[in-house]
Amino acid sequence: MSGPFADSQLAAFVGQPAPAFADLDVTAMRAGVAQRAQSRPPGPEMAVVVDLTVAGRPARLYRPGPGSLPVIVYLHGGGWTVGSL
């Protein structure tokens, strides 16, 4: 993948060395991920954002404005440890 957005994201990432996750506890991992997230540009504006619960777990529904749009559902199998809503 290449293009202006990908190139800017890669350039920002390369300049920020980080310790290996294996050397950190969960609290430190979460703090690092949250800090790096602040340096990213905001995502597109959504018409609807709803916090909800699915099977006892917090979730968030993002719905763009009307129109025919592509969709990607990406479920990362990385342990669900360091992300947040």
Secondary structure as UniProt FT lines:
FT   HELIX           4..14
FT   HELIX           21..23
FT   HELIX           26..38
FT   STRAND          48..54
FT   TURN            55..56
FT   STRAND          57..63
//
